[in-house]
Amino acid sequence: MTRPTAAAERLSRRAGLVLPGGVSSPVRAFRAVGGTPPALISGQGAHVLDEDGNDYIDFVLAYGPHLLGHNPPQVVEAVRRQLERGLAFGATTGVEVELAERLTAAMPSLEMVRFVSSGTEATMSALRLARAATGRDLIVKFAGAYHGHADALLAEAGSGVATLGIPDSPGVPASATAATVVLPYNDAAAVSSLFARRGGEIAAVIVEPVAGNMGCVPPRPGFLEQLRRETSEHGSLLVFDEVMTGFRVSSGGAQSLFGVRPDLTTLGKVIGGGLPVGAYGGRRDLMQMVAPAGPVYQAGTLSGSPAAMAAGIAVLDSLDDEVYERIDDLGARLASALDAAFEAAGWQGTVNRVGGMLTPFIGVDEVSDFASAKHADTAAFAAVHAAWLESGVLWPPSQFEAAFLSTAHSDSDIDHTAGVFAATLTDLSARRAG
Ligand SMILES: *Cc1c(COP(=O)(O)O)cnc(C)c1O
């Protein structure tokens, strides 16, 4: 049985004429796995529907935001109420202050926040602030980490950059990345050695405290603590990019999970509940440098968009320990079933997971950084992705993207997904052997 795709193909043809690559963001194009992306029309809970009438269990979840699944009624209702009051005012609103109060209460390192419209803006602005506060230029990032598409951060980046094999984007002047140093993730020796040589020049280290854009790669024990220590000792700032992990891996983000307090934090995804939002925040003395409180300029016409703020508040109000326990249980169930599938099919493979963020890396025993992630068998991943799609499972279309779980997923969603994975690996083994 093959799923119907006539409408998807029609949409894809029209899209290709007016949108570069047929998409508004590269990884959506399925270039790494082949096939035509489904023409999605609606989502409810853990499921999405396409124009051809196919139903999918969704592990993309809009690349992270939908911790509670698609369209949770309390979030829809909060947005609807706000829309009736007005879409944008160009003024500080109550909902904006309220969301800021909730964020600062949930994350102790956030003393003040500034809202922006995307994660890209958040990281770009946090680094501008870090450079201004330290009077230094050098930024340290890790290979395979994705911090949005600002020029200075498009050096050995993950996510779509990794998927499409674009080493460095044309259009980024050499001068924009000249002050960016890229180190291997989880490499304590590389960090020590850089700080020993150039510690006095480093404005900030920016890190995904759980990497999610080379696939899910957790920090090694002690790695984040080391970054905290070295930055403090050398007068540099530590920036946690929690655009993906914030309110996903725990209500206080990865910083609360690992007990490491950064100077600045960037947020996005979950805090907008599916509407465009980003935020950066941290130490009060640093945030007081942001205009108009201080001289570091950063602005946005639609920043703090009321509907997005209302969505964020409704999401945050729905989070309690049970939510995170449920998501962690689902994640554990899926990870152990995928692990068992590797074993049963006689495939090398490893499943990296933190809470409801996970990646099965096919064909490798351990993935702790971008170099080891790149050894994964992307052809086998593409075969698994296609089998999933045929069987009603929508998975991120790249070996180098994390999959996400929500409170709306059921045990049977998980079991179906793992079953297709196991059958496909077995099939691939037979085909490769024969
Ligand atoms: C998604 C993501 C970004 C970029 O956010 P956008 O809203 O897509 O600009 C930045 N950092 C991390 C860790 C992300 O996962």
PDBQT file of the ligand as one rigid body, heavy atoms in Angstrom, charges set to zero:
ROOT
HETATM    1  C1  LIG A 501      15.968  26.589  16.296  1.00  0.00    +0.000 C 
HETATM    2  C2  LIG A 501      17.200  27.053  16.949  1.00  0.00    +0.000 A 
HETATM    3  C3  LIG A 501      17.699  28.348  16.752  1.00  0.00    +0.000 A 
HETATM    4  C4  LIG A 501      17.118  29.298  15.745  1.00  0.00    +0.000 C 
HETATM    5  O1  LIG A 501      15.829  29.687  16.053  1.00  0.00    +0.000 OA
HETATM    6  P1  LIG A 501      14.906  30.297  14.880  1.00  0.00    +0.000 P 
HETATM    7  O2  LIG A 501      13.655  30.680  15.576  1.00  0.00    +0.000 OA
HETATM    8  O3  LIG A 501      14.754  29.205  13.866  1.00  0.00    +0.000 OA
HETATM    9  O4  LIG A 501      15.645  31.473  14.307  1.00  0.00    +0.000 OA
HETATM   10  C5  LIG A 501      18.785  28.748  17.492  1.00  0.00    +0.000 A 
HETATM   11  N1  LIG A 501      19.375  27.921  18.366  1.00  0.00    +0.000 NA
HETATM   12  C6  LIG A 501      18.930  26.668  18.575  1.00  0.00    +0.000 A 
HETATM   13  C7  LIG A 501      19.608  25.807  19.584  1.00  0.00    +0.000 C 
HETATM   14  C8  LIG A 501      17.838  26.181  17.873  1.00  0.00    +0.000 A 
HETATM   15  O5  LIG A 501      17.434  24.926  18.049  1.00  0.00    +0.000 OA
ENDROOT
TORSDOF 0
